[in-house]
Amino acid sequence: MDFSLRTGLVGLIAEIEGTLISNRTSVVLVLFDGLGTQFLDERTPALVSHWASTLRAPFPSTTTVSLATVATGLAPAAHGIIGHLLWWPEVGRVVNMLKFVDLSGSAVLIDNESVLPSPNLWERLRAGGCQSVTVQPADFAGTPLTRTLYRGCRFVGAGTIDEFVEQTVTAAGVPGTFVFTYLPPVDYAAHVFGPGSAEVAGALTWVSSVWGAIVNRLPAEVVLMGTADHGVMPIPEEGKILIRDERYRPLEFWGDPRAVMVKGSARLTRELCDLTGARLVEPAEFVPWLGDGHAHHHLASRLPDAVLLAQPGQVILPWGFDKRLVGYHGGLEKIEVDIPLLVRG
């Protein structure tokens, strides 16, 4: 496959889909959550040795947006998931798209299987005579996010390094199968302990071991690639800008702490921009960042009036946003959007 003209996940999925349907060759894509190119260094020689090129994560650079792009082959504007926290007009609340709860933590009941457009990638592959398997942490089985993303894809749970490797290799043994293996440890460690932490170093060793074993065990005729959904920016405590002034209560906030979406008074939004030092981005500029394709039928109602892009090293944390973390993402800085493409030669 030729990725020389491809710059992101949409192009990568298009190449994979075409290869599967035309050649009936099995393809394995390993997605390392949070593994921006910042982590490809002396700590990860098994990954660096297969680093073929650098892709760009979709905007906003966050897990739910990127995974929806993988699951559909569409840009965010077309699949409709445009943030970690998303204004959901059908229920009149901001919804955490990882957990499907609102900002108070209350469950939001949504028909998860209808969230993404039809047909999704897995359904198109099935119509083309191929099958799809996703290998995920076993405790992700049946969650709202899993039901949202993997409609039409067979879920296989795993826990240990050996289980992830065995399930991936076994699934790929059936010709014409797309195996999507998802590894979350780096993202978790980088969020909670910071990108430079010993915990991240341990997570990098763990995912490198999975990758190395899959490289060694997969038959040569199986295409093996790896990528990520975003990178992670370290944020010091002094970089956390908490919005707690009651005069901003009339504004509605969603999105990500590095790219906060705002709806409401233009005057208050500009005032908040001045207070935080963020860059104020109007729809004419940020909507094209969401990519091409036929716009999702709910896109217009989910769009904000403006986006506040936080300065490097800072996050903006309105009520309900998570202030506990050490690493964040969602913006447009290189450390957030540069993701590797790994290819076994």
C-alpha positions as CSV (number, residue, x, y, z in Angstrom):
1,M,0.0,0.0,0.0
2,D,1.2,3.5,-0.8
3,F,0.7,6.1,1.9
4,S,2.9,8.8,0.3
5,L,-0.2,11.1,-0.4
6,R,-2.1,10.2,2.7
7,T,-1.9,12.6,5.7
8,G,-4.4,11.2,8.2
9,L,-6.6,8.4,9.5
10,V,-9.2,8.9,6.7
11,G,-6.7,8.2,4.1
12,L,-5.2,5.2,6.0
13,I,-8.6,3.6,6.4
14,A,-9.4,4.1,2.7
15,E,-6.2,2.3,1.8
16,I,-7.0,-0.6,4.2
17,E,-10.6,-0.9,3.0
18,G,-9.4,-1.0,-0.7
19,T,-6.8,-3.6,0.0
20,L,-9.1,-5.9,1.9
21,I,-11.9,-5.8,-0.7
22,S,-9.7,-6.0,-3.8
23,N,-7.0,-8.5,-2.6
24,R,-8.8,-10.5,0.2
25,T,-5.5,-10.1,2.2
26,S,-5.8,-9.9,5.9
27,V,-4.8,-6.6,7.5
28,V,-4.0,-5.9,11.1
29,L,-4.1,-2.3,12.4
30,V,-2.8,-1.8,16.0
31,L,-3.9,1.5,17.5
32,F,-1.8,2.7,20.4
33,D,-4.0,5.2,22.3
34,G,-2.0,8.4,23.1
35,L,1.2,7.3,21.2
36,G,2.1,10.5,19.5
37,T,5.4,10.6,17.7
38,Q,6.9,12.2,20.9
39,F,7.1,8.7,22.3
40,L,9.1,7.2,19.4
41,D,12.6,7.4,20.8
42,E,15.2,5.3,22.6
43,R,12.5,3.9,24.9
44,T,10.6,2.3,22.0
45,P,13.1,0.7,19.5
46,A,10.7,-2.0,18.4
47,L,8.3,0.7,17.3
48,V,10.9,3.1,15.9
49,S,12.3,0.4,13.6
50,H,8.9,0.2,11.8
51,W,8.1,3.9,11.8
52,A,7.3,4.6,8.1
53,S,5.8,8.1,8.2
54,T,3.9,10.6,10.3
55,L,0.1,11.1,10.0
56,R,-2.0,13.9,11.4
57,A,-4.7,13.2,14.0
58,P,-8.2,14.6,13.2
59,F,-9.4,17.7,15.0
60,P,-10.2,17.7,17.9
61,S,-7.2,15.5,18.6
62,T,-9.0,13.1,21.0
63,T,-9.8,9.5,21.3
64,T,-13.5,9.4,20.5
65,V,-13.0,11.5,17.4
66,S,-10.2,9.4,16.1
67,L,-11.8,6.1,16.9
68,A,-15.0,7.2,15.1
69,T,-12.9,8.0,12.1
70,V,-11.5,4.5,12.1
71,A,-14.9,3.0,12.6
72,T,-16.4,4.9,9.6
73,G,-13.5,6.0,7.4
74,L,-15.0,9.5,7.7
75,A,-13.8,12.9,8.9
76,P,-15.4,14.3,12.1
77,A,-17.7,16.6,10.1
78,A,-19.1,13.5,8.4
79,H,-19.3,11.1,11.3
80,G,-20.6,13.7,13.7
81,I,-18.4,13.1,16.8
82,I,-16.6,16.4,17.2
83,G,-15.3,16.3,20.8
84,H,-14.6,14.3,23.9
85,L,-17.5,16.3,25.4
86,L,-20.2,16.8,22.9
87,W,-23.4,19.0,22.9
88,W,-26.2,16.6,22.3
89,P,-29.2,18.6,21.3
90,E,-31.6,15.6,21.3
91,V,-31.2,15.4,25.1
92,G,-30.2,19.0,25.8
93,R,-27.1,18.1,27.6
94,V,-23.3,17.9,27.2
95,V,-22.4,14.2,26.9
96,N,-19.0,12.6,27.8
97,M,-18.6,10.5,24.6
98,L,-16.3,8.0,26.3
99,K,-18.7,7.1,29.2
100,F,-22.0,8.4,27.9
101,V,-22.7,10.4,31.0
102,D,-23.4,14.1,31.4
103,L,-21.2,16.6,33.3
104,S,-22.8,15.7,36.6
105,G,-22.0,12.0,36.0
106,S,-25.6,10.9,35.3
107,A,-26.0,8.3,32.6
108,V,-27.3,9.6,29.2
109,L,-29.5,7.0,27.5
110,I,-28.9,7.1,23.8
111,D,-29.4,4.5,21.1
112,N,-25.6,3.9,20.8
113,E,-25.8,1.8,17.7
114,S,-27.4,4.6,15.7
115,V,-24.9,7.3,16.7
116,L,-22.5,6.8,13.7
117,P,-23.6,6.8,10.1
118,S,-24.5,3.7,8.1
119,P,-22.9,1.8,6.6
120,N,-19.8,2.1,8.8
121,L,-16.4,0.5,7.9
122,W,-17.3,-2.9,9.4
123,E,-20.6,-3.1,7.5
124,R,-19.0,-2.0,4.2
125,L,-16.3,-4.7,4.6
126,R,-18.9,-7.3,5.3
127,A,-20.8,-6.3,2.2
128,G,-17.6,-6.7,0.3
129,G,-17.1,-10.2,1.5
130,C,-14.6,-9.5,4.3
131,Q,-14.9,-9.8,8.1
132,S,-13.8,-7.6,11.0
133,V,-12.6,-8.3,14.4
134,T,-11.6,-5.9,17.2
135,V,-9.3,-7.1,20.0
136,Q,-9.8,-4.9,23.0
137,P,-9.4,-4.9,26.8
138,A,-12.0,-7.5,28.0
139,D,-13.7,-5.0,30.3
140,F,-14.7,-2.9,27.3
141,A,-17.2,-5.5,26.2
142,G,-20.7,-4.1,25.9
143,T,-19.9,-0.6,27.0
144,P,-21.8,2.3,25.4
145,L,-18.7,3.4,23.5
146,T,-18.1,-0.2,22.2
147,R,-21.7,-0.4,21.0
148,T,-21.3,3.0,19.3
149,L,-18.0,2.2,17.5
150,Y,-18.2,-1.5,16.6
151,R,-21.6,-2.1,15.2
152,G,-21.0,-5.0,12.8
153,C,-17.5,-5.9,14.1
154,R,-16.8,-9.0,16.3
155,F,-15.4,-8.1,19.7
156,V,-12.7,-10.2,21.3
157,G,-11.5,-9.4,24.8
158,A,-7.9,-9.7,26.0
159,G,-5.9,-8.7,29.0
160,T,-2.3,-9.9,29.1
161,I,0.4,-9.4,26.4
162,D,0.1,-13.0,25.4
163,E,-3.7,-12.7,25.1
164,F,-3.5,-9.6,22.9
165,V,-1.0,-11.3,20.6
166,E,-2.7,-14.6,20.4
167,Q,-6.2,-13.1,19.7
168,T,-4.7,-10.8,17.0
169,V,-2.7,-13.5,15.3
170,T,-5.6,-16.0,15.4
171,A,-8.1,-13.6,13.9
172,A,-5.7,-12.6,11.2
173,G,-5.3,-16.2,10.2
174,V,-8.6,-16.1,8.3
175,P,-8.0,-14.5,4.9
176,G,-9.8,-11.3,4.2
177,T,-10.1,-10.3,7.8
178,F,-9.5,-6.8,9.2
179,V,-8.2,-7.0,12.7
180,F,-8.3,-3.8,14.8
181,T,-6.3,-4.2,18.0
182,Y,-6.6,-1.3,20.5
183,L,-4.0,-0.8,23.2
184,P,-4.8,2.0,25.8
185,P,-2.0,1.8,28.4
186,V,0.1,4.8,27.2
187,D,-2.9,7.2,27.1
188,Y,-3.9,6.3,30.6
189,A,-0.4,6.6,32.1
190,A,0.2,9.9,30.2
191,H,-3.0,11.4,31.4
192,V,-2.6,10.4,35.1
193,F,1.1,10.6,35.6
194,G,2.4,12.7,32.8
195,P,4.2,11.9,29.5
196,G,7.6,11.9,31.1
197,S,6.7,9.6,34.0
198,A,8.1,6.2,34.9
199,E,4.5,4.9,34.5
200,V,4.5,6.0,30.8
201,A,7.9,4.3,30.4
202,G,6.4,1.1,31.7
203,A,3.4,1.4,29.4
204,L,5.7,2.0,26.4
205,T,7.5,-1.2,27.2
206,W,4.2,-3.1,27.5
207,V,2.8,-2.0,24.1
208,S,6.2,-2.4,22.4
209,S,6.2,-6.0,23.6
210,V,2.8,-6.6,22.1
211,W,3.8,-5.1,18.8
212,G,7.1,-7.0,18.7
213,A,5.4,-10.3,19.3
214,I,2.7,-9.6,16.7
215,V,5.5,-8.7,14.2
216,N,7.3,-12.0,14.8
217,R,4.2,-14.2,14.7
218,L,2.1,-12.9,11.9
219,P,2.6,-14.7,8.6
220,A,4.4,-12.6,6.0
221,E,1.4,-12.3,3.7
222,V,-0.6,-10.4,6.4
223,V,-0.3,-6.6,6.3
224,L,0.6,-5.2,9.7
225,M,0.4,-1.5,10.5
226,G,0.2,0.6,13.7
227,T,-0.8,4.1,14.4
228,A,-2.3,6.3,17.2
229,D,-5.2,8.6,17.9
230,H,-3.4,11.6,19.3
231,G,-0.3,12.7,21.3
232,V,-0.3,14.1,24.9
233,M,0.8,17.5,26.1
234,P,2.1,17.8,29.7
235,I,0.2,20.5,31.7
236,P,1.6,21.9,34.9
237,E,-0.8,22.9,37.7
238,E,-0.2,26.6,37.0
239,G,-1.3,25.9,33.4
240,K,-4.8,24.9,34.5
241,I,-7.2,27.8,34.0
242,L,-10.4,27.1,36.0
243,I,-13.5,28.9,34.9
244,R,-15.5,29.4,38.1
245,D,-16.8,33.0,37.8
246,E,-20.6,32.9,37.9
247,R,-20.9,35.5,35.2
248,Y,-19.8,32.8,32.7
249,R,-22.6,30.4,33.8
250,P,-24.9,31.5,30.8
251,L,-22.3,30.1,28.4
252,E,-22.4,26.4,27.4
253,F,-19.1,24.6,27.2
254,W,-18.1,21.3,25.6
255,G,-15.2,19.9,23.5
256,D,-11.8,19.3,25.1
257,P,-9.7,21.3,27.7
258,R,-7.2,22.2,25.0
259,A,-10.0,23.3,22.5
260,V,-13.0,24.4,24.4
261,M,-16.2,24.8,22.4
262,V,-18.4,27.7,23.5
263,K,-22.0,28.6,22.8
264,G,-23.7,31.8,24.0
265,S,-23.0,35.5,24.4
266,A,-20.3,36.7,22.0
267,R,-19.4,39.4,24.5
268,L,-18.9,37.0,27.4
269,T,-16.9,34.6,25.0
270,R,-14.6,37.4,24.0
271,E,-14.2,38.4,27.6
272,L,-13.3,34.9,28.5
273,C,-10.8,34.7,25.7
274,D,-9.1,37.8,27.0
275,L,-9.1,36.4,30.5
276,T,-7.5,33.0,29.5
277,G,-5.2,34.3,26.8
278,A,-6.7,31.7,24.5
279,R,-7.1,32.1,20.7
280,L,-10.7,32.8,19.7
281,V,-11.6,30.8,16.6
282,E,-14.8,31.6,14.6
283,P,-16.8,28.9,12.7
284,A,-15.5,30.1,9.3
285,E,-12.1,28.9,10.4
286,F,-12.7,25.9,12.6
287,V,-15.4,24.1,10.7
288,P,-13.0,23.3,7.8
289,W,-10.7,21.7,10.5
290,L,-13.4,19.0,11.0
291,G,-12.6,17.7,7.5
292,D,-14.4,17.0,4.2
293,G,-17.3,14.8,3.2
294,H,-21.0,15.0,3.4
295,A,-21.8,16.7,6.7
296,H,-23.5,14.6,9.4
297,H,-27.2,15.4,9.7
298,H,-26.7,16.6,13.3
299,L,-23.4,18.5,12.7
300,A,-25.0,22.0,12.5
301,S,-26.8,21.6,15.9
302,R,-23.6,20.3,17.6
303,L,-21.4,23.1,16.4
304,P,-20.4,25.8,18.9
305,D,-20.4,29.6,18.3
306,A,-16.7,29.7,18.8
307,V,-13.7,27.6,19.9
308,L,-11.2,28.7,22.5
309,L,-7.7,27.2,21.7
310,A,-5.6,27.2,24.8
311,Q,-2.0,28.3,24.7
312,P,0.7,25.6,24.7
313,G,1.1,24.3,28.2
314,Q,-2.3,25.4,29.3
315,V,-5.9,24.0,29.5
316,I,-9.2,25.7,30.0
317,L,-11.4,24.0,32.6
318,P,-15.0,25.1,32.9
319,W,-17.4,23.5,35.3
320,G,-17.5,19.7,34.7
321,F,-14.2,19.4,32.9
322,D,-11.6,17.1,34.5
323,K,-9.0,19.1,36.4
324,R,-7.2,16.1,37.9
325,L,-5.0,15.1,34.9
326,V,-1.3,15.8,34.2
327,G,-1.5,15.2,30.4
328,Y,-4.1,16.6,28.0
329,H,-4.8,16.8,24.3
330,G,-7.5,18.0,21.9
331,G,-5.7,21.0,20.3
332,L,-3.6,21.6,17.2
333,E,-0.1,21.7,18.5
334,K,2.4,19.3,16.9
335,I,2.7,17.2,20.1
336,E,-1.0,16.6,20.0
337,V,-1.6,15.9,16.4
338,D,1.5,14.1,15.1
339,I,0.9,10.4,15.1
340,P,3.1,7.6,13.7
341,L,2.4,5.2,10.9
342,L,4.1,1.9,11.6
343,V,4.4,-0.6,8.8
344,R,6.0,-4.0,8.9
345,G,8.2,-4.3,5.9
